[in-house]
Amino acid sequence: MEIVVQQGDITKVEVDAIVNAANRSLLGGGGVDGAIHSAGGPDILAATKQLRATTVPDGLATGDAVATTAGKLPARWVIHTVGPVYAKTIDRRDQLISAYRRSLEVADELGAKSVAFPTISAGVYGWPHDDAVAVAVETVRSMADQVAVERVIFVPFSEEMKARYDAQLAD
């Protein structure tokens, strides 16, 4: 599996699947979630509403992932995953690992060969950036022999986060 970093706007990356750092409701929100829903158009919201009406009526569990159409995005699918909210007193690292793992498993089930990831839980969910990047890279590397995904692109928005990915990938 090739792993690369491409700083920029994840809604513009041409891949088979874009991972959305969603909230449990799957109905849109702020940050990456809002940007993906906005750029992808109403088809994504319609698909997530359908999931809520059928498969996940109580919302998506933290650490799990599901796929929908990508609407107007330059991808075939959006894989929605719910990362954990960071807490100093509760170890939720396994849930963050699961969000990456389940996203790759769903991508594999879809037949996706290329997947773009944001840094899950590192925005409003408050996960410390160095650890968020370490979990992302370590988990994706650990899944390389378990899925048929050929290319993973980490898409940090800032130069500062790109530098963290570059350093982590150099190890």
C-alpha positions as CSV (number, residue, x, y, z in Angstrom):
1,M,0.0,0.0,0.0
2,E,1.3,3.4,-1.0
3,I,0.8,6.1,1.7
4,V,1.2,9.7,0.8
5,V,0.4,13.2,2.2
6,Q,-1.3,15.8,0.2
7,Q,-2.1,19.1,2.0
8,G,-5.3,20.8,0.9
9,D,-9.0,20.4,0.6
10,I,-10.2,16.8,0.9
11,T,-13.3,17.6,-1.1
12,K,-11.1,18.2,-4.2
13,V,-9.0,15.0,-4.0
14,E,-9.7,12.5,-6.8
15,V,-10.0,9.1,-5.2
16,D,-12.4,6.1,-5.1
17,A,-13.4,7.0,-1.5
18,I,-13.2,10.1,0.7
19,V,-13.4,9.5,4.5
20,N,-15.7,11.8,6.3
21,A,-15.0,12.6,10.0
22,A,-18.7,12.5,10.8
23,N,-20.8,12.9,13.9
24,R,-23.1,10.1,15.2
25,S,-26.1,11.6,13.5
26,L,-24.6,11.3,10.0
27,L,-26.6,14.4,9.0
28,G,-23.8,16.9,8.5
29,G,-22.0,19.2,10.9
30,G,-19.0,21.5,11.0
31,G,-15.4,21.1,9.9
32,V,-14.6,18.3,7.4
33,D,-18.2,16.9,7.8
34,G,-19.8,20.2,6.8
35,A,-17.4,20.7,3.9
36,I,-18.0,17.2,2.5
37,H,-21.8,17.6,2.8
38,S,-21.6,21.1,1.2
39,A,-19.4,20.1,-1.7
40,G,-21.0,16.8,-2.3
41,G,-24.5,18.2,-2.5
42,P,-27.9,16.9,-1.4
43,D,-27.4,13.3,-2.5
44,I,-25.0,12.7,0.4
45,L,-27.6,13.9,3.0
46,A,-30.3,11.9,1.3
47,A,-28.2,8.8,1.5
48,T,-27.3,9.4,5.2
49,K,-31.0,10.0,6.0
50,Q,-31.8,6.6,4.3
51,L,-29.1,5.0,6.5
52,R,-30.7,6.5,9.6
53,A,-34.1,5.3,8.5
54,T,-32.8,1.7,8.0
55,T,-29.4,0.5,9.0
56,V,-28.4,2.9,11.8
57,P,-31.6,4.4,13.3
58,D,-29.8,5.4,16.5
59,G,-26.9,6.9,14.7
60,L,-23.4,5.5,13.9
61,A,-21.4,4.1,16.8
62,T,-18.1,5.8,17.6
63,G,-15.3,3.9,15.8
64,D,-17.6,2.4,13.1
65,A,-18.0,3.4,9.4
66,V,-20.6,3.2,6.6
67,A,-20.5,4.3,3.0
68,T,-22.8,6.5,0.8
69,T,-22.6,8.0,-2.6
70,A,-20.1,10.9,-3.0
71,G,-22.6,13.1,-4.8
72,K,-20.8,15.8,-6.7
73,L,-17.4,15.0,-5.1
74,P,-14.6,13.7,-7.3
75,A,-15.0,10.2,-5.7
76,R,-17.3,7.3,-6.0
77,W,-18.1,7.0,-2.3
78,V,-17.9,8.8,1.0
79,I,-17.1,6.6,4.0
80,H,-18.5,8.2,7.1
81,T,-16.8,7.3,10.4
82,V,-17.2,8.7,13.9
83,G,-14.1,9.4,15.8
84,P,-14.1,9.7,19.6
85,V,-14.1,13.0,21.5
86,Y,-10.7,13.3,23.3
87,A,-10.7,13.2,27.1
88,K,-7.7,13.4,29.3
89,T,-9.2,11.0,31.9
90,I,-10.6,8.3,29.6
91,D,-8.5,6.3,27.1
92,R,-10.5,6.3,23.8
93,R,-7.5,5.5,21.6
94,D,-9.0,2.1,20.6
95,Q,-12.1,4.0,19.2
96,L,-9.8,6.2,17.1
97,I,-7.9,3.2,15.8
98,S,-11.3,1.5,15.0
99,A,-12.4,4.5,13.0
100,Y,-9.4,4.2,10.7
101,R,-9.6,0.4,10.6
102,R,-13.4,0.2,9.9
103,S,-13.0,2.9,7.2
104,L,-10.4,0.8,5.4
105,E,-12.5,-2.4,5.8
106,V,-15.5,-0.6,4.3
107,A,-13.3,0.7,1.5
108,D,-12.1,-2.8,0.9
109,E,-15.7,-4.2,0.8
110,L,-16.6,-1.5,-1.8
111,G,-13.6,-2.4,-4.0
112,A,-12.0,1.0,-3.5
113,K,-8.4,1.2,-4.5
114,S,-7.7,4.7,-3.3
115,V,-8.9,6.4,-0.1
116,A,-8.4,9.9,1.2
117,F,-8.4,10.5,5.0
118,P,-8.8,13.7,7.1
119,T,-7.2,13.6,10.5
120,I,-10.1,12.0,12.4
121,S,-10.9,13.6,15.8
122,A,-8.2,16.3,15.6
123,G,-10.6,19.2,15.0
124,V,-13.5,20.1,17.3
125,Y,-13.2,16.6,19.0
126,G,-9.9,17.9,20.5
127,W,-7.5,15.0,19.9
128,P,-3.9,16.0,20.4
129,H,-2.4,16.5,16.9
130,D,0.8,14.4,17.3
131,D,-1.1,11.4,18.7
132,A,-3.9,11.8,16.1
133,V,-1.3,11.6,13.3
134,A,0.5,8.7,14.9
135,V,-2.7,6.7,15.3
136,A,-3.6,7.5,11.6
137,V,-0.3,6.4,10.2
138,E,0.2,3.4,12.5
139,T,-3.3,2.0,11.9
140,V,-3.2,2.4,8.1
141,R,0.3,0.8,8.0
142,S,-1.0,-2.1,10.1
143,M,-3.9,-2.7,7.7
144,A,-1.8,-2.8,4.5
145,D,-1.8,-6.6,4.3
146,Q,-5.4,-6.9,5.3
147,V,-7.2,-4.9,2.6
148,A,-6.8,-4.5,-1.1
149,V,-6.7,-0.7,-0.9
150,E,-3.6,0.3,-3.0
151,R,-3.3,4.0,-2.1
152,V,-4.1,6.0,1.0
153,I,-3.8,9.8,0.9
154,F,-3.8,11.7,4.2
155,V,-5.2,15.2,3.5
156,P,-4.3,17.7,6.2
157,F,-5.6,21.1,5.7
158,S,-2.6,23.0,7.2
159,E,1.1,23.1,6.6
160,E,1.7,22.4,10.3
161,M,-0.4,19.2,10.1
162,K,1.3,18.1,6.9
163,A,4.7,18.5,8.6
164,R,3.5,16.2,11.4
165,Y,2.4,13.5,8.8
166,D,5.7,13.9,6.9
167,A,7.7,13.3,10.2
168,Q,5.5,10.4,11.2
169,L,5.9,8.7,7.8
170,A,9.6,9.2,7.9
171,D,9.9,7.0,11.0
